Amino acid sequence: MISEALNLLNNVYGAMHPEIAQCLRMLARLNYILGDHAEALSFQQKAVLMSERVNGIDHPYTITEYVHLALYCFANSQISTSLKLLYRARYLCLLIVGELHPEVALIDSNIGLILHAVGEYDLSLKFLEKALRLNMQFHGEQSLKVGIIGDPQFCNKLCDTNSFSGGGELSPGSPHSELHGRLQVCAAE
């Protein structure tokens, strides 16, 4: 159905139009949800290129396209590309809306999670702390977004299974017990 809409949009608007870029993003999302990550990446790359051309590289839609492309790159094990796209999206967000914006919190949490996945724990911690502070500021302490990042179980899930003690808790002195402690301090502030 969405593919038919894309064909219709191409016939009505021509090859380049903002609505076509959004349609390509929806097709990418559907393919991602259905588990076809390579096809999702292909559609999202087209959406990014089209959004850059019709909206400009500093348009909010283009920044959103970069974030989605980063997700699909990560799903296709293109970790460095994913991080580069998120850093670019963050840079553009900071230029356009400043540091105090909910989109920056989302980008920071994504960067933090990817950095943690590749073993960059200290840098990951900085981005996760920043995301926690921003989410607390925008959504309040009772928000689900704050609860997930500041929750001890979330911190435990972020941690390597090798650093757990037998009871499933963080062992004192493990590299991740500091992450847990720092995130809890941020949540308490």
N, C-alpha and C positions, 0 to 999 in steps of 0.2 A: 504494500500500500504506500509506504513512504518512498519506495523506488519509483512508483508511478507518479507521485507528487513531484519528485525530483525531475522526471522527464517532462512533466507539464510545466514546471517552473522554467526549465531550460527552453522550452518552446515559446513561452510567453515573454520572459525577460531577456533571453539570450544567454550567453555563456557565463557572464559575470554579474552577480547581483547579491546583495547582503542576505536575502531570503534563501538563496541557494546554498550559501555558506552554512546557514543555520540548519537547513535540511540535511546537508552532509554531516553536520555534527550529530544530528539525531540518528542518522544511519550508522554512524560510528558507535554511538552509545548502544544502539540495539545489537549490533554485532558483538560488542564487548559483553553485554549482558548474556547473550546467547553462547558465549565462550569462544567466538572466532576473533581472537585478539589480533591476528595478522590483518584481517579484513578491516577491523576497527581502526587499526593504525593507518591503513591505506586511505580510508575515508576521512579520517581526522587530518591527515597531511594535506589533503585537498581542501578541507575546510579552512585550515590555517593559511594556506597560500591565497585562497580567494578572499578571506577576511583581511589579510594584509593589503591586498590590492584595492579592494572596494571600500574598506573602512579606514585603512591606515594602520601603521604598526603600533601606534599608541592609543588605539581605540579600546574601550573596555571589552568589547566583544572579542577583539583579537587577543587580548590578555587571557580571557576565558578559554579561547581556543588553544593557547599555549599550555595552559594548565591541564586541559583534557588530553592534549597530545603527550604531555609528560606522563600522565597516568597510563596511556596505552603503550608508550615506549617502555615503561617499567614493567608492564605486563608481558612485553615481548623481550624481556631481559636486556634492554638497552639502557643500562643504569646511568652511564655517564651522560648520554643524550638527555635522559629524563631530568637529571640534576641541572644540566645547562638550560633546559627549557624553563624549569622552575625558577632558577636564578634570574633568567631574563624576565620572566613574568613578574617576579618580585621587584626587580629594578624598575620596570615600567610602572608598576603599581605605586612604588614610592615616588616616582616622578610626577605621576598624575594626581593621586589622591593623598599622598603622604603616608606616614607610618601608622597612623591611627585609623585603620579601616578593617572591617571584618574579612575582606578578601586577603589582606596581608596575613591575618591569623591563619587562614586556611592554607595559604602557600607555605607559611613557616612550619605548620604541623606536618605537611607533606614532605617538605625538605628534611625535617627532623627524623621522620620515620624512614625515609630512604637512606639517610646518612647512617642511621642506626643499623639498617639492614646490611650495609657494607662495612660495618665495624668502626665507623668514625663516631665514637661515643661522646667525646667531649664537645665536638661541634654540634652533634645531634642534640645534646642537652641544651645548648644555647638557643637553638631554634624552638625546641619544645617549650622551654621556659617562656620565651617571648610569645609564643602562641597561647600559652596558658594565661599570661597576663592580659593579652588583648581580648581573649574570650571572656575572661572575668569582667573586664571593663565594659564590653559590649553586651554580654548576655547575662551577667550576674552570676553569683556564686551557686545558685540553684540550677543553673543551666546544664543540660545534658553534655554539651561540649566541654564545659569546665569539669564536670564530673568524670568524664572519660579520661581526660589527660591527667587530672589530679588524683585519680583513684589508684589505690595501692595494687589492685588486681591488674590494671592497665600497665603499671610499671613492671609488675612481675612478668606479664606477657611480653613486654619489650625485652626482657632480660634473657640472656642465654640460659639454656637449661643446665649447663655445666656450672653455673654460679649459684644454683639453688642448693639449699641444704635438703636433707631427706624429706622434711615436712612440706616442701613446696614454698617455703619462705625464702627471702633473700638472706644469704649468709653474710654476717658482718665482715666488712673488709673486702667484699667482692666489688668489682668495678661498677656494678650496677646498684649497689646499695646507696652509693652517693647520688645516683640519678633519682632513686626513690625518695631520698631525703630532701634533695633540692626541689623536686616537684611538689612535695608535701609542704615545704616552706612557702613556695609560691602560692599554693592553694590557700594557705592560712593567712596570707597577707591581704 
